[in-house]
Amino acid sequence: MEFITQLGLNAATFPCTSVCTVAMGAQNDPRMVPVDQLTPILIPLALVQLALMIIALVHVFRHHHYRFGSRTLWVIAIVCLGFLGPLAYLLFGQERGQTSNEEEDAQMTPDCAPHDSWSGQ
């Protein structure tokens, strides 16, 4: 409101006086927490979110089987849903019970299996 009068405008004829007053008053609102006080909390949270996203995306691209959904669904969820996407994938999406080495062993055919005759004797 003071800004409008400083410009020499009549507050009654200016259509957004309440919007401008609210926007200007938000800077002096005692309930607002300054950003510099939130920075020590926000930076670690952002790093945790980034780490979870990287871990989940690496896991999605290394594995081909999921308990629910497809690779495309999980990539979109991980990238777009912030904390919830990676957590949802790590809790509900990844296949349990097989590691990548066990998957390779399960896919090995009998022709490729090591034999006792290979011991060099």
Steps between C-alpha positions, in 0.01 A plus 500: 500500500781738583668411170191606307477835678873558449447465127233770520215265417165496672459171688125500438542497121785248497341155454754277675556693822418201717725269296788748512452554872502128565808448282689785664387406849631145460855630525439635851283214625642370829368151422725470195832321557794661317662285232845530659365319808356219287814447291671263751191279479424530129847420365530158675142415399579585138814285512306206648234538231765507227676194645173305523416594141840387371490172695149421380574590136817290496305207642218544245742497205699201630201276562230388261234360734288701742231399744261767366503703182752540222834673459337806342254537787774480762730745321218755475401444864859528625573819308169679550389412852791633704553294814193286441606353165835351608358386834203335329731318259743386769217381725250359249647486149826312513495123468600333825699184551742501207821692465648574160753213536222254582309619192805433281545155656134419439534596132814287449431197284647156574733543200660799667518352848852426628597132488734298719700410189610863474724467801794427270547132585 
